[in-house]
C-alpha cells in the first residue's frame, strides 16, 4: 500500500508541476522564463519515483528516475545562477 501511495503522490506532483508550467507558458504565450517551481516539483516527484522504483525492485526505473533527479538538481542550480546573474546586471 505504501509503495502505491509513493508512486501516485509522485505522479500527481509531477503532473501538477508540468501542467502549471504549460499553463503559464500558454497564458503568457511565451516559452521564456522557466519557473523555479518546475524544478522543485520535478525534484520532489523524481525523488519519490526513485523510492517507488526501489520498492518495486525495478532497476530500469531506478536508473531513469535518478537521471531525472540529477537533471532537476542541475536545472535548479542553473535557475539560481541565472537569476543571480540577471540581478547583478546594471539596469539602464
N, CA, C and O atoms as CSV, one atom per row, in Angstrom:
chain,resi,resn,atom,element,x,y,z
A,1,UNK,N,N,0.822,-1.202,0.000
A,1,UNK,CA,C,0.000,0.000,0.000
A,1,UNK,C,C,0.866,1.266,0.000
A,1,UNK,O,O,0.580,2.199,-0.751
A,2,UNK,N,N,1.910,1.317,0.822
A,2,UNK,CA,C,2.770,2.496,0.875
A,2,UNK,C,C,3.490,2.687,-0.458
A,2,UNK,O,O,3.730,3.819,-0.878
A,3,UNK,N,N,3.833,1.589,-1.119
A,3,UNK,CA,C,4.509,1.659,-2.409
A,3,UNK,C,C,3.633,2.377,-3.430
A,3,UNK,O,O,4.103,3.257,-4.151
A,4,UNK,N,N,2.375,2.004,-3.486
A,4,UNK,CA,C,1.441,2.641,-4.414
A,4,UNK,C,C,1.235,4.112,-4.072
A,4,UNK,O,O,1.149,4.947,-4.972
A,5,UNK,N,N,1.156,4.438,-2.793
A,5,UNK,CA,C,0.972,5.837,-2.378
A,5,UNK,C,C,2.152,6.708,-2.793
A,5,UNK,O,O,1.961,7.828,-3.265
A,6,UNK,N,N,3.374,6.197,-2.619
A,6,UNK,CA,C,4.570,6.951,-3.038
A,6,UNK,C,C,4.528,7.174,-4.550
A,6,UNK,O,O,4.802,8.279,-5.018
A,7,UNK,N,N,4.193,6.155,-5.304
A,7,UNK,CA,C,4.129,6.273,-6.757
A,7,UNK,C,C,3.067,7.250,-7.223
A,7,UNK,O,O,3.338,8.097,-8.075
A,8,UNK,N,N,1.865,7.148,-6.681
A,8,UNK,CA,C,0.783,8.053,-7.068
A,8,UNK,C,C,1.055,9.484,-6.617
A,8,UNK,O,O,0.763,10.420,-7.361
A,9,UNK,N,N,1.611,9.682,-5.411
A,9,UNK,CA,C,1.956,11.023,-4.943
A,9,UNK,C,C,2.953,11.671,-5.890
A,9,UNK,O,O,2.789,12.829,-6.273
A,10,UNK,N,N,3.980,10.930,-6.268
A,10,UNK,CA,C,4.994,11.459,-7.171
A,10,UNK,C,C,4.410,11.779,-8.537
A,10,UNK,O,O,4.750,12.801,-9.133
A,11,UNK,N,N,3.548,10.927,-9.033
A,11,UNK,CA,C,2.898,11.154,-10.320
A,11,UNK,C,C,2.064,12.428,-10.282
A,11,UNK,O,O,2.124,13.243,-11.203
A,12,UNK,N,N,1.286,12.598,-9.216
A,12,UNK,CA,C,0.438,13.792,-9.079
A,12,UNK,C,C,1.284,15.054,-9.019
A,12,UNK,O,O,0.976,16.036,-9.694
A,13,UNK,N,N,2.355,15.044,-8.213
A,13,UNK,CA,C,3.227,16.226,-8.102
A,13,UNK,C,C,3.818,16.569,-9.463
A,13,UNK,O,O,3.818,17.733,-9.862
A,14,UNK,N,N,4.317,15.575,-10.171
A,14,UNK,CA,C,4.924,15.815,-11.477
A,14,UNK,C,C,3.900,16.357,-12.471
A,14,UNK,O,O,4.181,17.316,-13.189
A,15,UNK,N,N,2.733,15.758,-12.515
A,15,UNK,CA,C,1.692,16.212,-13.450
A,15,UNK,C,C,1.244,17.638,-13.135
A,15,UNK,O,O,1.089,18.455,-14.042
A,16,UNK,N,N,1.037,17.938,-11.857
A,16,UNK,CA,C,0.637,19.295,-11.477
A,16,UNK,C,C,1.714,20.316,-11.819
A,16,UNK,O,O,1.419,21.405,-12.310
A,17,UNK,N,N,2.958,19.955,-11.557
A,17,UNK,CA,C,4.066,20.874,-11.818
A,17,UNK,C,C,4.194,21.171,-13.309
A,17,UNK,O,O,4.286,22.331,-13.711
A,18,UNK,N,N,4.199,20.137,-14.110
A,18,UNK,CA,C,4.348,20.329,-15.551
A,18,UNK,C,C,3.118,21.035,-16.121
A,18,UNK,O,O,3.245,21.899,-16.987
A,19,UNK,N,N,1.936,20.673,-15.641
A,19,UNK,CA,C,0.710,21.328,-16.103
A,19,UNK,C,C,0.732,22.823,-15.800
A,19,UNK,O,O,0.327,23.637,-16.630
A,20,UNK,N,N,1.203,23.177,-14.617
A,20,UNK,CA,C,1.281,24.594,-14.242
A,20,UNK,C,C,2.248,25.342,-15.156
A,20,UNK,O,O,1.966,26.467,-15.568
A,21,UNK,N,N,3.370,24.733,-15.470
A,21,UNK,CA,C,4.339,25.377,-16.358
A,21,UNK,C,C,3.750,25.552,-17.752
A,21,UNK,O,O,3.898,26.611,-18.363
A,22,UNK,N,N,3.092,24.532,-18.249
A,22,UNK,CA,C,2.471,24.615,-19.577
A,22,UNK,C,C,1.392,25.699,-19.573
A,22,UNK,O,O,1.294,26.481,-20.518
A,23,UNK,N,N,0.584,25.747,-18.514
A,23,UNK,CA,C,-0.461,26.770,-18.402
A,23,UNK,C,C,0.155,28.172,-18.413
A,23,UNK,O,O,-0.336,29.065,-19.104
A,24,UNK,N,N,1.220,28.357,-17.652
A,24,UNK,CA,C,1.889,29.660,-17.602
A,24,UNK,C,C,2.412,30.049,-18.979
A,24,UNK,O,O,2.245,31.188,-19.415
A,25,UNK,N,N,3.040,29.104,-19.656
A,25,UNK,CA,C,3.553,29.390,-20.995
A,25,UNK,C,C,2.415,29.677,-21.971
A,25,UNK,O,O,2.545,30.543,-22.836
A,26,UNK,N,N,1.310,28.963,-21.839
A,26,UNK,CA,C,0.160,29.197,-22.700
A,26,UNK,C,C,-0.431,30.570,-22.420
A,26,UNK,O,O,-0.743,31.317,-23.347
A,27,UNK,N,N,-0.583,30.902,-21.148
A,27,UNK,CA,C,-1.191,32.169,-20.746
A,27,UNK,C,C,-0.356,33.361,-21.214
A,27,UNK,O,O,-0.909,34.348,-21.698
A,28,UNK,N,N,0.962,33.280,-21.075
A,28,UNK,CA,C,1.839,34.375,-21.466
A,28,UNK,C,C,2.208,34.315,-22.944
A,28,UNK,O,O,2.807,35.245,-23.484
A,29,UNK,N,N,1.845,33.215,-23.588
A,29,UNK,CA,C,2.189,32.988,-24.994
A,29,UNK,C,C,3.702,33.069,-25.220
A,29,UNK,O,O,4.175,33.591,-26.230
A,30,UNK,N,N,4.437,32.538,-24.254
A,30,UNK,CA,C,5.894,32.588,-24.316
A,30,UNK,C,C,6.474,31.319,-23.711
A,30,UNK,O,O,5.893,30.722,-22.805
A,31,UNK,N,N,7.613,30.925,-24.220
A,31,UNK,CA,C,8.329,29.803,-23.615
A,31,UNK,C,C,9.492,30.303,-22.771
A,31,UNK,O,O,10.209,29.507,-22.164
A,32,UNK,N,N,9.680,31.607,-22.729
A,32,UNK,CA,C,10.775,32.191,-21.952
A,32,UNK,C,C,10.444,32.156,-20.468
A,32,UNK,O,O,9.277,32.216,-20.079
A,33,UNK,N,N,11.473,32.060,-19.648
A,33,UNK,CA,C,11.309,32.166,-18.209
A,33,UNK,C,C,10.695,30.936,-17.560
A,33,UNK,O,O,9.501,30.921,-17.263
A,34,UNK,N,N,11.476,29.941,-17.346
A,34,UNK,CA,C,11.004,28.731,-16.680
A,34,UNK,C,C,10.924,28.986,-15.177
A,34,UNK,O,O,11.850,29.540,-14.584
A,35,UNK,N,N,9.840,28.589,-14.581
A,35,UNK,CA,C,9.619,28.799,-13.156
A,35,UNK,C,C,10.501,27.883,-12.316
A,35,UNK,O,O,10.761,26.739,-12.691
A,36,UNK,N,N,10.959,28.398,-11.178
A,36,UNK,CA,C,11.720,27.553,-10.255
A,36,UNK,C,C,10.843,26.438,-9.702
A,36,UNK,O,O,11.351,25.392,-9.297
A,37,UNK,N,N,9.528,26.654,-9.682
A,37,UNK,CA,C,8.612,25.627,-9.176
A,37,UNK,C,C,8.624,24.384,-10.043
A,37,UNK,O,O,8.332,23.289,-9.562
A,38,UNK,N,N,8.958,24.540,-11.317
A,38,UNK,CA,C,9.087,23.371,-12.186
A,38,UNK,C,C,10.161,22.440,-11.649
A,38,UNK,O,O,9.961,21.228,-11.572
A,39,UNK,N,N,11.295,23.007,-11.279
A,39,UNK,CA,C,12.403,22.192,-10.782
A,39,UNK,C,C,12.111,21.651,-9.387
A,39,UNK,O,O,12.481,20.516,-9.086
A,40,UNK,N,N,11.463,22.424,-8.537
A,40,UNK,CA,C,11.099,21.950,-7.190
A,40,UNK,C,C,10.142,20.774,-7.297
A,40,UNK,O,O,10.308,19.765,-6.611
A,41,UNK,N,N,9.143,20.905,-8.156
A,41,UNK,CA,C,8.204,19.802,-8.372
A,41,UNK,C,C,8.875,18.588,-8.975
A,41,UNK,O,O,8.597,17.455,-8.581
A,42,UNK,N,N,9.768,18.823,-9.940
A,42,UNK,CA,C,10.482,17.704,-10.560
A,42,UNK,C,C,11.381,17.013,-9.547
A,42,UNK,O,O,11.472,15.786,-9.535
A,43,UNK,N,N,12.050,17.790,-8.693
A,43,UNK,CA,C,12.896,17.190,-7.647
A,43,UNK,C,C,12.055,16.310,-6.722
A,43,UNK,O,O,12.437,15.179,-6.419
A,44,UNK,N,N,10.924,16.826,-6.280
A,44,UNK,CA,C,10.048,16.080,-5.365
A,44,UNK,C,C,9.534,14.805,-6.016
A,44,UNK,O,O,9.601,13.724,-5.431
A,45,UNK,N,N,9.017,14.945,-7.238
A,45,UNK,CA,C,8.473,13.782,-7.937
A,45,UNK,C,C,9.556,12.762,-8.261
A,45,UNK,O,O,9.351,11.562,-8.082
A,46,UNK,N,N,10.699,13.226,-8.733
A,46,UNK,CA,C,11.776,12.297,-9.094
A,46,UNK,C,C,12.292,11.553,-7.872
A,46,UNK,O,O,12.561,10.355,-7.949
A,47,UNK,N,N,12.435,12.241,-6.749
A,47,UNK,CA,C,12.864,11.561,-5.510
A,47,UNK,C,C,11.846,10.497,-5.115
A,47,UNK,O,O,12.217,9.387,-4.735
A,48,UNK,N,N,10.574,10.835,-5.204
A,48,UNK,CA,C,9.525,9.855,-4.905
A,48,UNK,C,C,9.557,8.678,-5.855
A,48,UNK,O,O,9.400,7.533,-5.432
A,49,UNK,N,N,9.761,8.947,-7.139
A,49,UNK,CA,C,9.828,7.865,-8.124
A,49,UNK,C,C,11.061,6.980,-7.926
A,49,UNK,O,O,11.010,5.782,-8.205
A,50,UNK,N,N,12.152,7.550,-7.455
A,50,UNK,CA,C,13.327,6.728,-7.152
A,50,UNK,C,C,12.973,5.756,-6.028
A,50,UNK,O,O,13.249,4.561,-6.130
A,51,UNK,N,N,12.364,6.263,-4.961
A,51,UNK,CA,C,11.942,5.406,-3.839
A,51,UNK,C,C,10.955,4.351,-4.328
A,51,UNK,O,O,11.084,3.172,-3.997
A,52,UNK,N,N,9.977,4.774,-5.109
A,52,UNK,CA,C,8.959,3.876,-5.656
A,52,UNK,C,C,9.606,2.766,-6.485
A,52,UNK,O,O,9.253,1.596,-6.341
A,53,UNK,N,N,10.544,3.130,-7.347
A,53,UNK,CA,C,11.217,2.146,-8.206
A,53,UNK,C,C,12.044,1.157,-7.391
A,53,UNK,O,O,12.083,-0.033,-7.703
A,54,UNK,N,N,12.705,1.654,-6.347
A,54,UNK,CA,C,13.478,0.764,-5.469
A,54,UNK,C,C,12.545,-0.198,-4.747
A,54,UNK,O,O,12.832,-1.391,-4.653
A,55,UNK,N,N,11.420,0.322,-4.234
A,55,UNK,CA,C,10.456,-0.534,-3.537
A,55,UNK,C,C,9.901,-1.620,-4.454
A,55,UNK,O,O,9.593,-2.722,-4.000
A,56,UNK,N,N,9.775,-1.307,-5.751
A,56,UNK,CA,C,9.317,-2.305,-6.726
A,56,UNK,C,C,10.451,-3.186,-7.238
A,56,UNK,O,O,10.217,-4.141,-7.979
A,57,UNK,N,N,11.690,-2.858,-6.837
A,57,UNK,CA,C,12.871,-3.580,-7.316
A,57,UNK,C,C,12.970,-3.509,-8.834
A,57,UNK,O,O,13.295,-4.491,-9.501
A,58,UNK,N,N,12.680,-2.312,-9.366
A,58,UNK,CA,C,12.703,-2.087,-10.805
A,58,UNK,C,C,13.871,-1.171,-11.120
A,58,UNK,O,O,13.751,0.053,-11.066
A,59,UNK,N,N,15.006,-1.780,-11.451
A,59,UNK,CA,C,16.244,-1.027,-11.588
A,59,UNK,C,C,16.307,-0.172,-12.843
A,59,UNK,O,O,17.075,0.789,-12.890
A,60,UNK,N,N,15.521,-0.497,-13.855
A,60,UNK,CA,C,15.441,0.370,-15.036
A,60,UNK,C,C,14.858,1.719,-14.632
A,60,UNK,O,O,15.379,2.770,-15.007
A,61,UNK,N,N,13.778,1.678,-13.869
A,61,UNK,CA,C,13.162,2.929,-13.424
A,61,UNK,C,C,13.991,3.629,-12.355
A,61,UNK,O,O,13.969,4.856,-12.258
A,62,UNK,N,N,14.714,2.867,-11.559
A,62,UNK,CA,C,15.628,3.499,-10.595
A,62,UNK,C,C,16.636,4.343,-11.367
A,62,UNK,O,O,16.857,5.507,-11.034
A,63,UNK,N,N,17.246,3.763,-12.392
A,63,UNK,CA,C,18.233,4.482,-13.189
A,63,UNK,C,C,17.629,5.730,-13.834
A,63,UNK,O,O,18.173,6.827,-13.716
A,64,UNK,N,N,16.492,5.545,-14.519
A,64,UNK,CA,C,15.902,6.683,-15.233
A,64,UNK,C,C,15.451,7.780,-14.273
A,64,UNK,O,O,15.571,8.965,-14.586
A,65,UNK,N,N,14.937,7.397,-13.119
A,65,UNK,CA,C,14.478,8.408,-12.165
A,65,UNK,C,C,15.627,9.093,-11.443
A,65,UNK,O,O,15.518,10.266,-11.086
A,66,UNK,N,N,16.717,8.387,-11.225
A,66,UNK,CA,C,17.911,9.042,-10.673
A,66,UNK,C,C,18.432,10.054,-11.690
A,66,UNK,O,O,18.844,11.155,-11.322
A,67,UNK,N,N,18.412,9.682,-12.959
A,67,UNK,CA,C,18.819,10.603,-14.012
A,67,UNK,C,C,17.940,11.851,-14.011
A,67,UNK,O,O,18.454,12.966,-14.091
A,68,UNK,N,N,16.641,11.679,-13.923
A,68,UNK,CA,C,15.723,12.818,-13.876
A,68,UNK,C,C,15.955,13.669,-12.632
A,68,UNK,O,O,15.862,14.895,-12.687
A,69,UNK,N,N,16.257,13.021,-11.515
A,69,UNK,CA,C,16.541,13.744,-10.279
A,69,UNK,C,C,17.796,14.611,-10.447
A,69,UNK,O,O,17.813,15.773,-10.040
A,70,UNK,N,N,18.830,14.046,-11.041
A,70,UNK,CA,C,20.066,14.806,-11.279
A,70,UNK,C,C,19.793,15.972,-12.236
A,70,UNK,O,O,20.305,17.073,-12.038
A,71,UNK,N,N,18.990,15.725,-13.267
A,71,UNK,CA,C,18.619,16.779,-14.208
A,71,UNK,C,C,17.887,17.912,-13.502
A,71,UNK,O,O,18.139,19.085,-13.779
A,72,UNK,N,N,16.992,17.569,-12.602
A,72,UNK,CA,C,16.259,18.590,-11.846
A,72,UNK,C,C,17.194,19.390,-10.947
A,72,UNK,O,O,17.049,20.605,-10.819
A,73,UNK,N,N,18.155,18.707,-10.324
A,73,UNK,CA,C,19.130,19.408,-9.484
A,73,UNK,C,C,19.965,20.391,-10.307
A,73,UNK,O,O,20.200,21.525,-9.889
A,74,UNK,N,N,20.402,19.946,-11.464
A,74,UNK,CA,C,21.175,20.822,-12.345
A,74,UNK,C,C,20.319,22.006,-12.788
A,74,UNK,O,O,20.788,23.144,-12.805
A,75,UNK,N,N,19.081,21.739,-13.140
A,75,UNK,CA,C,18.167,22.804,-13.539
A,75,UNK,C,C,17.962,23.827,-12.436
A,75,UNK,O,O,17.919,25.029,-12.698
A,76,UNK,N,N,17.836,23.355,-11.209
A,76,UNK,CA,C,17.650,24.260,-10.066
A,76,UNK,C,C,18.890,25.124,-9.863
A,76,UNK,O,O,18.784,26.328,-9.631
A,77,UNK,N,N,20.063,24.506,-9.951
A,77,UNK,CA,C,21.316,25.251,-9.797
A,77,UNK,C,C,21.434,26.311,-10.898
A,77,UNK,O,O,21.778,27.461,-10.625
A,78,UNK,N,N,21.149,25.917,-12.134
A,78,UNK,CA,C,21.222,26.865,-13.239
A,78,UNK,C,C,20.213,27.993,-13.077
A,78,UNK,O,O,20.509,29.148,-13.383
A,79,UNK,N,N,19.027,27.657,-12.597
A,79,UNK,CA,C,18.000,28.679,-12.375
A,79,UNK,C,C,18.511,29.741,-11.409
A,79,UNK,O,O,18.432,30.936,-11.695
A,80,UNK,N,N,19.040,29.300,-10.256
A,80,UNK,CA,C,19.519,30.264,-9.267
A,80,UNK,C,C,20.735,31.031,-9.768
A,80,UNK,O,O,20.883,32.220,-9.483
A,81,UNK,N,N,21.607,30.355,-10.513
A,81,UNK,CA,C,22.784,31.022,-11.067
A,81,UNK,C,C,22.362,32.103,-12.062
A,81,UNK,O,O,22.846,33.233,-12.004
A,82,UNK,N,N,21.466,31.748,-12.966
A,82,UNK,CA,C,20.987,32.707,-13.961
A,82,UNK,C,C,20.219,33.857,-13.307
A,82,UNK,O,O,20.330,35.007,-13.730
A,83,UNK,N,N,19.453,33.541,-12.291
A,83,UNK,CA,C,18.704,34.574,-11.578
A,83,UNK,C,C,19.659,35.551,-10.894
A,83,UNK,O,O,19.460,36.765,-10.935
A,84,UNK,N,N,20.696,35.001,-10.268
A,84,UNK,CA,C,21.688,35.848,-9.604
A,84,UNK,C,C,22.390,36.736,-10.625
A,84,UNK,O,O,22.579,37.930,-10.390
A,85,UNK,N,N,22.776,36.153,-11.758
A,85,UNK,CA,C,23.455,36.915,-12.795
A,85,UNK,C,C,22.564,38.027,-13.355
A,85,UNK,O,O,23.052,39.119,-13.646
A,86,UNK,N,N,21.293,37.765,-13.505
A,86,UNK,CA,C,20.404,38.794,-14.039
A,86,UNK,C,C,20.168,39.893,-13.003
A,86,UNK,O,O,19.922,41.039,-13.379
A,87,UNK,N,N,20.237,39.572,-11.700
A,87,UNK,CA,C,20.085,40.575,-10.647
A,87,UNK,C,C,21.318,41.462,-10.554
A,87,UNK,O,O,21.231,42.613,-10.127
A,88,UNK,N,N,22.485,40.916,-10.962
A,88,UNK,CA,C,23.741,41.678,-10.886
A,88,UNK,C,C,23.942,42.601,-12.092
A,88,UNK,O,O,24.816,43.468,-12.074
A,89,UNK,N,N,23.134,42.413,-13.134
A,89,UNK,CA,C,23.345,43.229,-14.331
A,89,UNK,C,C,22.853,44.652,-14.104
A,89,UNK,O,O,21.767,44.861,-13.564
A,90,UNK,N,N,23.653,45.624,-14.515
A,90,UNK,CA,C,23.217,47.003,-14.347
A,90,UNK,C,C,21.970,47.285,-15.185
A,90,UNK,O,O,21.850,46.826,-16.320
A,91,UNK,N,N,21.074,48.028,-14.617
A,91,UNK,CA,C,19.833,48.368,-15.323
A,91,UNK,C,C,19.915,49.799,-15.799
A,91,UNK,O,O,20.293,50.702,-15.052
A,92,UNK,N,N,19.549,49.994,-17.071
A,92,UNK,CA,C,19.718,51.294,-17.666
A,92,UNK,C,C,18.479,52.049,-17.710
A,92,UNK,O,O,18.463,53.182,-18.192
